[in-house]
Amino acid sequence: MKDIMPVSSVNHSRKSSGSGVAAKENGTMGDLPDIELILKSQSGDQDAFGQLVARYREKAFWIAYNMLGSVEDARDVAQDAFIRVYQAIASYNRKYKFTTWLYQIVTNRSIDVLRKRGKRQSITLDAVAEPEGDFDSPVEDYARRETCVNVHEVLKRLEPKYHAVLVLRDIEGMSCKQIATIIGTTHATARWRLHQARLQFKGIWEKTYYREGEIYEMP
């Protein structure tokens, strides 16, 4: 199976539709719903699986990146997640949305990396994905990257279970109900973890980056 996360996929605008359909999809195959692509993939149609990859690889990358703060690690996790999906596609359970299954794998693999990494690895500006949008000057670009680095430095000090919930809700914009399904817990537990994660993030951020006179806002 060829590399499914080319370098060029990192530098994107994230302006995909709510369905997550990538701009590169074309032809009748690209118009098929996920379930039909899955059924074709189960029959050995690699083009169909390629459409699933094209449809969701950017989202998979960004979930992993926002969990890990490293382009290289995020690419590796996304690549591994799609390989795992490909290997297990025959046993796909229609009870769950394909995206829920995929994002669960991405999240779990990211948590595995976080646990192995511990709190030792620092994030550098070079590891930060290119900021989105237009910036007036290199200084503004640098400031945005520096903020990203600071956010990930705080996130890595949270326990992985809090880290994951905070990323999925406050960065990826998922609902607590979606998150509960992805991390395999109840809605109430997901909401409690989110509350705790926000409190912990706020406390660490204020101790580390607070400047006198500032009012705390989630970066």
N, C-alpha and C positions, 0 to 999 in steps of 0.2 A: 504493500500500500504506500503510495507516494506521500511526500510531505504535504500536509493539508493546511499548514499555517505559514505561508510565505512571508518574508520580511515585509513586503508591501502592504500586508493586511494590517500592520500596526498603525500606519499613518492614515487614518480614516476619519470621517466627520461624525460618525454615529448618527447620521440623519436617516436612519432606516425607519420603515413604517412600524406600526404597532405589532404587526405579524412577524416582524424580524426578517422579511424577505430581502435578500441582498440585491443590489443593483445589477450584479453580474448574471443573475438568473435570466434566462431567455428561453423562448420556445415553449412548446406544450409541457415539457417536463417541469419547467419552472413554475407553471401555473397549478400544478397538482398540490392538493393538501398534504400535510405531513403524513397522515395515515396511509395514503396511497403510495407515497415514496417509501414508507417503511415496508409495506407489503412487497413492493418491487425489490427492495433491498434484501428482504428475506428470501426472495427467489433468486438472488445472486446478481441482481442488476446493479453494477457498480456506479453507473451514471446516476441512478436514482439516489444512491447514498451520497454521491458527490454533490447533488442538489441540496441535500440536508446539511452538508458541511458548509456549502456556500451561503445557505440561509442563516446559519446560526454561529458561524465561526467568530464573527466580530463580537457578538454578545458573550460568547464563551471566553474569548480573550480578555475582554474588559472586566468580567467578574473575577477572573484569576488575577489580572493586573491590580485591580483595586484591593484584592486580598493580600497580594504579595509585594506590590510596589516595585516590581522588577520586570522589565520587558522580556528578558530572556527566560526567567522562571515562568512567566505567564504563558509564553509561547509553548514551553515544554508541557505545562499542565493542560492547556487546551488541546495540544496534539495528542497527549496521552488519553484525554477524555474521549476524543473521537475514536481513537483506536479501541478503547474499551467498549464504546457503543457499537462499533462495527463488529467486534468479536461476540457481543451478546445480543445482537439485533434479533436473532431467531427467537429469543425468549422474552422479547418486549411485551410488557403487560399493558394492554389497552386501557386498563383502569386509570392509568396516569397519562397526563399529557407528555408528549415527547420532550418538550422543553423542561418540564419538571424533572424528568429523569436525567437529562443532560446536565442541567444546572446543579443537580444533586451530586453528580459525579465530579463536576468541576469544583464545587465547594469542598467536597470531602478530600479531593486530591490537594487542594490548596491548603486545607487544614493540616494534612499530612506534612506538607512542606514546611509550614509554620512551626509545627512541633519538632521537626528535625532541625530546623534552623535555630529555634530558640530565640533568645533576645540578643544574640551576638552579632548578627549581620546588620550592618548599617546600610541605609539606602543612599545612593549618590545621585547627583544631578544627571549624570550620564545614563543612569538606569531608568530615569523618568520618561514616560512616553511623551511624544511631542504634544504640547498644549493645543487645545482646539480653539478656533476663532482667530481673529486678527488682532495683533498687538501693535501699539504705536511705536514702541522702541524696544531694543534689546533688554533694557532695564526692566520693562514691564514683563517681558518674556521670562527673564531670570527670576523675577519676583514670584511669578505664577509657579515656576518649577520649584522654587524654594519652599513655597507653601505646600506643594504636593509632597515634597520630601519630609517636611515637618509633620504633616498629617500621618504619613506612613510610619514615621518614627514613633508617634504616639500609639497608633494602632497596634504596632508589633509588641507593645508593652501590655496589651490586654490579653486575657486568656483567649485561645482560639475560638471558643464557643461564643464569646462576646464580640470578638473581632468580626466573625462571620456575619452575625446578625446585624451589626452596625453597618457593615458594607452593603449587605443586601437591601437594607431598608433605606438608609440615608444617602447612599451613593448610587445604588442601582435602582432605587425607587420601587422596590417590590412591596406588596402588602404583607402584613404579619401572617395572614392566612397562607399566602404563597410560601413565605419563609418557613412556616411551621412544617409544611409538606416537604420542602427541600431538605431541611435539617432533621426531619423525622421526630418531631415533638408536637405537643399540643399548641393550639393558638394562644392559650393563656401563658404557657411557658415561654413562647417566642416573644410575647409582649413584655414579660417580666425581664427576660434577658436583654431586650432592647433598652428598657428603662435603666437597668444596671450598667449596660455598656455606655450609654450616653452620660451617666453620672461619672463613671470612671474616666471616660475620654475628657470630659470637661475638667475634672480635677487634675489630670496629668497635663493637659494643655495649659491651664492657668499657671501651674507651678513651673512649667518649662518655657513657655513663650509669652506669658502675660506681660504687657507693658502698662505702666501706670496711666490711668485715665481711660483705658480701653474698656468697652463693654463686650463681654464674651458672646460670640456667635459661632455656631458650628461652621468651620471653614468650608 
